[in-house]
Amino acid sequence: MTTLAPEEITLRSALHPAAATRAMVTSADRPRLTWHQDVLTCLLCTWLMMGLFMDAWAHTNQTTLDSIATPWHGLFYGSFLALASWILWHLRWHHDAGHRGLAAIPVGYGGAVLGLMIFSVGAIGDQVWHLTLGIERDLKAFLSPTHLLLIIGMLLMVSAPLRSQWSRPGPMAPTFRQFLPAIWSLTLTMMLTGIAYNYAYIYPSGLVTIGQKGFVQGFPGQTSIPLLNVFSARFEVQGLLMMHMTTFILVLPILVALRRWRRLPFGSITLLVTTVTGAVLEIFQYSFGWTLLAAVIGGLAMDLLARALKPNTSSVWAFRTFALLAPMVLWIPYFVVIAIAYHVGWPLELSTGSTVLTGFATLAMSFLVAPSPIPPYTDSAVSEATA
């Protein structure tokens, strides 16, 4: 198997599939992509996500969509071809270098190979769907079966650098540079989740600005008070559920990362929260765009909270406390920005109560992310259990 001498290693050689063999202990080991190669994968995945969000913007805002030959489709499928070529190049090179079958797939990239196949099927099916049934708009575009296939395939591809970094031996408290491929890939993964559930993402929504007075003024003619109460209650419930879904999209991946790494570099949480929120706001042409400022403040507050508590699975109480408080420091700036830039229509009890409730929800989820240790069974306990 051909490898490069250390003095021959440059940025160009670090991006070559041969660089993945330098960290192998024996020729029987699976190749592992380098930091540079994972970063390049993230770059290609970002290109893919840009095409997806432009296409999502078009499906949401364009009044007439009568052709599949669009600039955003060109950007989207062109980026997929580039990403597919990058991954398949590695497979071909390692196969020719002596690795056969699944052994040619770099560590963490098995899902990406499966994602390539799922995306290809979805892409062909999507074009057939558009040519025969037309082009979807609004919510239908995000629930189309062929679009869901594309999202599943992308999910497996954009999360590959995260899986690669997850399995890589390294420091438990990495620097931002060391952590970059992991947080970048995790952010792209949650961006994809955000676009899949954009209709349940609270930041572009104006639900919290609508109060009883707004319903009275918005309905034509004489509308009965009971009917207004029904609509008001339904929109409040919808807003509360959207807050919870947004909390899960933004906070749960942080808890998962804290399960793997004892300490996240400062700024990584802000990067995730701000990027995901900004991307979803772009779909809606930055409706309620001031909430992006709230996302930046909330992300920084969570970064500071993580620095103060140092949460990790070895310090279970710090981990649980972070899970409880993180949503609260996320949503307090949100309601403050909404109140200053727009208007909070919810009563104080609802806005404060929903903020606290999201904290209890992620606290409960933290027991699934990092379960409490189970004491070892004694012989007598095993005997009693089997008796």
C-alpha positions as CSV (number, residue, x, y, z in Angstrom):
1,M,0.0,0.0,0.0
2,T,1.4,3.4,-1.1
3,T,2.0,6.0,1.6
4,L,3.8,9.3,1.7
5,A,6.8,10.1,3.8
6,P,6.3,12.8,6.4
7,E,8.4,15.3,4.5
8,E,6.2,14.9,1.5
9,I,3.0,15.7,3.3
10,T,1.4,18.9,2.1
11,L,-2.1,20.3,2.0
12,R,-2.6,18.8,-1.4
13,S,-1.4,15.3,-0.2
14,A,-3.5,15.6,2.9
15,L,-6.6,15.8,0.8
16,H,-5.6,12.7,-1.3
17,P,-7.1,9.4,-0.3
18,A,-3.6,8.2,0.5
19,A,-3.6,10.4,3.6
20,A,-6.3,8.2,5.1
21,T,-3.9,5.3,5.2
22,R,-1.2,7.0,7.2
23,A,-3.2,6.7,10.5
24,M,-3.8,2.9,9.9
25,V,-2.1,0.6,12.3
26,T,-2.1,-2.4,9.9
27,S,-3.1,-2.9,6.3
28,A,-6.3,-4.7,7.5
29,D,-7.6,-1.6,9.2
30,R,-10.3,0.5,7.6
31,P,-9.0,3.9,6.3
32,R,-9.8,7.0,8.4
33,L,-10.2,10.4,6.8
34,T,-7.9,13.2,8.0
35,W,-9.0,16.4,9.6
36,H,-8.5,18.2,6.3
37,Q,-10.5,15.6,4.4
38,D,-13.4,15.9,6.9
39,V,-13.3,19.7,6.5
40,L,-13.4,19.4,2.7
41,T,-16.4,17.0,3.1
42,C,-18.1,19.7,5.2
43,L,-17.4,22.3,2.5
44,L,-19.0,20.2,-0.1
45,C,-21.9,19.4,2.2
46,T,-22.3,23.2,2.8
47,W,-22.5,23.7,-1.0
48,L,-25.2,21.0,-1.0
49,M,-27.2,22.7,1.8
50,M,-27.0,26.1,0.0
51,G,-28.7,24.5,-3.0
52,L,-31.3,22.9,-0.8
53,F,-32.2,26.1,1.0
54,M,-32.4,28.0,-2.3
55,D,-34.8,25.4,-3.6
56,A,-36.8,25.5,-0.4
57,W,-37.0,29.3,-0.7
58,A,-38.3,28.9,-4.2
59,H,-40.9,26.4,-3.2
60,T,-42.1,28.7,-0.4
61,N,-42.0,32.1,-2.1
62,Q,-42.2,31.7,-5.9
63,T,-45.8,32.2,-7.1
64,T,-45.2,30.1,-10.3
65,L,-43.0,27.0,-10.4
66,D,-43.5,25.4,-13.8
67,S,-40.0,24.1,-14.7
68,I,-37.4,21.8,-13.1
69,A,-34.7,23.6,-15.1
70,T,-33.9,26.2,-12.4
71,P,-30.7,27.8,-11.1
72,W,-31.3,26.4,-7.6
73,H,-31.8,22.9,-9.0
74,G,-28.5,23.3,-10.9
75,L,-26.7,24.4,-7.7
76,F,-28.4,21.6,-5.7
77,Y,-27.7,18.6,-8.0
78,G,-24.3,20.0,-9.1
79,S,-23.2,20.0,-5.5
80,F,-24.4,16.5,-5.0
81,L,-22.4,15.3,-8.0
82,A,-19.3,17.0,-6.5
83,L,-19.9,15.4,-3.1
84,A,-20.6,12.0,-4.6
85,S,-17.4,12.2,-6.7
86,W,-15.4,13.0,-3.6
87,I,-16.7,10.0,-1.6
88,L,-16.5,7.6,-4.6
89,W,-13.0,8.7,-5.3
90,H,-12.0,7.5,-1.8
91,L,-13.8,4.2,-2.3
92,R,-12.1,3.5,-5.6
93,W,-8.7,4.5,-4.4
94,H,-8.8,2.3,-1.3
95,H,-10.3,-0.6,-3.3
96,D,-7.4,-0.4,-5.7
97,A,-5.0,-0.1,-2.7
98,G,-6.1,-3.6,-1.5
99,H,-9.2,-3.0,0.6
100,R,-12.1,-5.1,-0.6
101,G,-15.8,-4.7,0.0
102,L,-16.9,-2.7,3.1
103,A,-13.3,-2.4,4.2
104,A,-12.7,0.3,1.5
105,I,-15.3,2.6,3.2
106,P,-13.6,5.2,5.5
107,V,-14.6,5.1,9.1
108,G,-17.8,7.1,9.6
109,Y,-18.7,7.2,5.9
110,G,-20.7,4.0,5.6
111,G,-23.9,6.0,6.1
112,A,-22.7,8.5,3.5
113,V,-22.4,5.7,0.9
114,L,-25.9,4.6,1.7
115,G,-27.1,8.2,1.6
116,L,-25.7,8.5,-1.9
117,M,-27.8,5.7,-3.1
118,I,-31.0,6.9,-1.3
119,F,-30.4,10.5,-2.7
120,S,-30.0,9.1,-6.2
121,V,-33.3,7.2,-6.0
122,G,-35.0,10.3,-4.6
123,A,-33.6,12.6,-7.2
124,I,-34.8,10.4,-10.1
125,G,-38.2,10.0,-8.4
126,D,-38.4,13.7,-7.8
127,Q,-37.9,14.6,-11.4
128,V,-40.5,12.0,-12.5
129,W,-42.9,13.4,-9.8
130,H,-42.5,17.0,-11.0
131,L,-43.0,16.0,-14.7
132,T,-46.1,14.0,-14.0
133,L,-47.8,15.6,-11.0
134,G,-46.4,19.1,-11.1
135,I,-44.2,21.1,-8.6
136,E,-45.3,21.4,-5.0
137,R,-45.4,24.6,-3.0
138,D,-45.5,25.5,0.7
139,L,-46.0,22.7,3.2
140,K,-46.6,20.1,0.5
141,A,-43.1,20.6,-0.8
142,F,-41.6,19.6,2.6
143,L,-43.8,16.5,2.9
144,S,-43.4,15.2,-0.6
145,P,-42.3,11.5,-0.5
146,T,-39.5,12.1,-3.0
147,H,-38.3,15.2,-1.1
148,L,-38.2,13.1,2.1
149,L,-36.0,10.6,0.4
150,L,-33.7,13.4,-0.6
151,I,-33.6,14.6,3.0
152,I,-32.8,11.2,4.4
153,G,-30.0,10.7,1.9
154,M,-28.6,14.1,2.7
155,L,-28.9,13.5,6.5
156,L,-26.7,10.4,6.1
157,M,-24.1,12.4,4.0
158,V,-23.8,15.6,5.9
159,S,-23.4,13.8,9.2
160,A,-20.5,11.7,8.0
161,P,-17.8,14.0,9.3
162,L,-19.4,14.0,12.7
163,R,-19.4,10.2,12.8
164,S,-15.8,10.3,11.6
165,Q,-14.7,12.7,14.4
166,W,-16.8,10.9,17.0
167,S,-14.9,7.6,16.5
168,R,-11.5,9.3,16.3
169,P,-9.3,9.1,19.4
170,G,-8.5,12.6,20.6
171,P,-8.7,15.2,23.4
172,M,-11.9,15.3,25.5
173,A,-11.7,19.1,25.6
174,P,-10.7,19.9,22.0
175,T,-9.8,23.3,20.7
176,F,-12.2,25.0,18.2
177,R,-9.9,24.0,15.3
178,Q,-9.8,20.4,16.4
179,F,-13.6,20.4,17.0
180,L,-14.4,22.3,13.7
181,P,-15.4,19.3,11.5
182,A,-17.6,17.8,14.2
183,I,-19.5,21.0,15.1
184,W,-19.7,21.9,11.4
185,S,-21.2,18.6,10.5
186,L,-23.5,18.7,13.5
187,T,-24.7,22.2,12.4
188,L,-25.4,21.0,8.9
189,T,-27.3,18.0,10.3
190,M,-29.5,20.3,12.4
191,M,-29.9,22.7,9.5
192,L,-31.4,19.8,7.5
193,T,-33.6,19.0,10.5
194,G,-34.6,22.6,10.6
195,I,-35.7,22.7,7.0
196,A,-37.6,19.4,7.4
197,Y,-39.5,20.9,10.3
198,N,-39.5,24.6,9.3
199,Y,-43.2,24.7,9.8
200,A,-42.6,23.9,13.5
201,Y,-39.6,26.3,14.0
202,I,-40.7,29.3,16.1
203,Y,-38.2,32.0,15.1
204,P,-39.9,32.9,11.7
205,S,-43.3,32.6,13.2
206,G,-45.4,35.5,14.5
207,L,-47.6,33.4,16.8
208,V,-46.2,34.9,20.0
209,T,-47.1,38.4,18.7
210,I,-50.8,37.6,18.4
211,G,-53.0,38.2,21.4
212,Q,-56.8,38.3,22.0
213,K,-56.9,41.9,20.7
214,G,-55.2,40.8,17.5
215,F,-57.8,38.1,16.9
216,V,-60.7,40.6,17.4
217,Q,-59.2,43.0,14.9
218,G,-58.2,40.3,12.5
219,F,-61.5,38.6,12.1
220,P,-64.0,40.3,9.7
221,G,-67.5,41.3,10.9
222,Q,-69.0,40.3,14.2
223,T,-67.3,37.2,15.5
224,S,-68.4,35.5,18.7
225,I,-66.2,35.6,21.7
226,P,-66.3,31.8,22.2
227,L,-65.0,31.3,18.6
228,L,-62.2,33.8,19.2
229,N,-61.3,32.0,22.4
230,V,-61.1,28.7,20.5
231,F,-58.7,30.2,17.8
232,S,-56.7,32.0,20.4
233,A,-56.2,28.8,22.5
234,R,-55.3,26.8,19.4
235,F,-52.6,29.3,18.3
236,E,-51.2,29.4,21.8
237,V,-50.9,25.6,21.9
238,Q,-49.3,25.6,18.4
239,G,-46.8,28.2,19.5
240,L,-46.0,26.2,22.7
241,L,-45.4,23.1,20.6
242,M,-43.2,25.0,18.1
243,M,-41.1,26.3,21.0
244,H,-40.6,22.7,22.2
245,M,-39.7,21.4,18.7
246,T,-37.2,24.3,18.2
247,T,-35.7,23.6,21.6
248,F,-35.2,19.9,20.7
249,I,-33.6,20.9,17.4
250,L,-31.1,23.3,19.0
251,V,-30.5,21.9,22.5
252,L,-30.5,18.1,22.1
253,P,-27.6,18.0,19.7
254,I,-25.6,20.0,22.2
255,L,-26.4,17.4,24.9
256,V,-25.3,14.6,22.5
257,A,-22.0,16.4,21.8
258,L,-21.4,16.8,25.5
259,R,-21.9,13.0,25.9
260,R,-18.9,12.5,23.6
261,W,-16.7,15.5,24.5
262,R,-16.3,16.6,28.1
263,R,-16.1,20.3,27.1
264,L,-17.1,22.1,23.9
265,P,-14.9,25.0,22.8
266,F,-16.5,28.4,23.4
267,G,-18.5,29.6,20.4
268,S,-19.5,26.2,19.1
269,I,-23.0,26.4,20.6
270,T,-23.4,30.0,19.2
271,L,-22.3,28.7,15.8
272,L,-24.9,26.0,15.8
273,V,-27.9,28.0,17.1
274,T,-27.2,31.1,14.9
275,T,-26.5,29.2,11.7
276,V,-29.6,26.9,12.0
277,T,-31.9,29.8,12.8
278,G,-30.4,32.0,10.1
279,A,-30.9,29.3,7.5
280,V,-34.6,28.7,8.4
281,L,-35.3,32.4,8.5
282,E,-33.8,32.6,4.9
283,I,-36.6,30.3,3.7
284,F,-39.2,32.9,4.9
285,Q,-37.2,35.9,3.6
286,Y,-36.2,36.9,7.1
287,S,-39.7,37.4,8.3
288,F,-39.3,38.5,12.0
289,G,-35.6,38.8,11.2
290,W,-34.7,40.5,14.5
291,T,-35.1,37.1,16.1
292,L,-31.7,36.2,14.6
293,L,-30.3,38.6,17.1
294,A,-32.1,36.7,19.8
295,A,-30.5,33.4,18.5
296,V,-27.0,35.0,18.7
297,I,-27.6,36.2,22.3
298,G,-29.2,32.8,23.3
299,G,-26.3,30.9,21.8
300,L,-23.7,33.0,23.6
301,A,-25.7,32.6,26.9
302,M,-25.6,28.8,26.4
303,D,-21.8,29.0,25.7
304,L,-21.3,30.9,28.9
305,L,-23.5,28.5,30.8
306,A,-21.5,25.5,29.5
307,R,-18.3,27.2,30.5
308,A,-19.6,27.9,34.0
309,L,-21.1,24.5,34.7
310,K,-18.7,22.3,32.7
311,P,-21.4,19.8,32.0
312,N,-20.4,16.2,31.0
313,T,-21.6,12.7,31.7
314,S,-18.9,12.3,34.4
315,S,-20.5,15.2,36.3
316,V,-24.1,14.1,36.0
317,W,-25.6,17.0,38.1
318,A,-23.8,19.6,36.0
319,F,-25.1,17.8,32.9
320,R,-28.7,17.8,34.2
321,T,-28.5,21.4,35.4
322,F,-27.3,22.5,31.9
323,A,-30.1,20.6,30.3
324,L,-32.6,22.4,32.5
325,L,-31.2,25.9,32.2
326,A,-30.1,25.9,28.5
327,P,-33.6,26.4,27.0
328,M,-34.4,29.1,29.5
329,V,-31.3,31.2,28.6
330,L,-32.3,30.6,25.0
331,W,-35.9,31.8,25.2
332,I,-35.5,34.7,27.5
333,P,-33.6,36.8,24.9
334,Y,-36.1,35.6,22.3
335,F,-39.1,37.1,24.2
336,V,-37.1,40.3,25.0
337,V,-36.2,40.9,21.4
338,I,-39.8,40.1,20.3
339,A,-41.1,42.6,22.9
340,I,-38.7,45.3,21.7
341,A,-38.8,44.8,17.9
342,Y,-42.4,43.6,17.5
343,H,-45.0,42.9,20.3
344,V,-45.6,40.0,22.6
345,G,-49.2,39.1,22.4
346,W,-49.0,36.2,24.9
347,P,-49.8,36.9,28.5
348,L,-46.9,36.9,30.9
349,E,-48.0,33.6,32.4
350,L,-47.8,31.9,29.0
351,S,-44.4,33.3,27.9
352,T,-42.7,32.6,31.2
353,G,-44.4,29.2,31.7
354,S,-43.5,28.0,28.3
355,T,-39.9,29.0,28.8
356,V,-39.7,27.0,32.1
357,L,-41.5,24.1,30.5
358,T,-39.0,23.7,27.7
359,G,-36.3,23.4,30.3
360,F,-38.1,20.5,32.1
361,A,-38.6,18.9,28.6
362,T,-34.8,18.9,27.9
363,L,-34.1,17.8,31.5
364,A,-36.2,14.7,30.9
365,M,-34.5,14.1,27.5
366,S,-31.1,14.3,29.3
367,F,-31.9,11.0,31.0
368,L,-32.2,9.4,27.6
369,V,-29.0,11.1,26.2
370,A,-27.0,10.2,29.3
371,P,-28.8,7.6,31.5
372,S,-27.9,7.4,35.1
373,P,-25.5,4.4,35.8
374,I,-27.1,1.2,36.8
375,P,-25.4,-0.5,39.8
376,P,-23.9,-3.9,39.1
377,Y,-26.1,-6.9,40.0
378,T,-25.0,-9.2,42.8
379,D,-25.4,-13.0,42.6
380,S,-28.2,-12.8,45.1
381,A,-30.0,-10.1,43.1
382,V,-29.7,-12.2,39.9
383,S,-31.0,-15.3,41.7
384,E,-34.0,-13.3,43.0
385,A,-34.7,-11.8,39.6
386,T,-34.7,-15.2,37.9
387,A,-36.6,-17.0,40.6
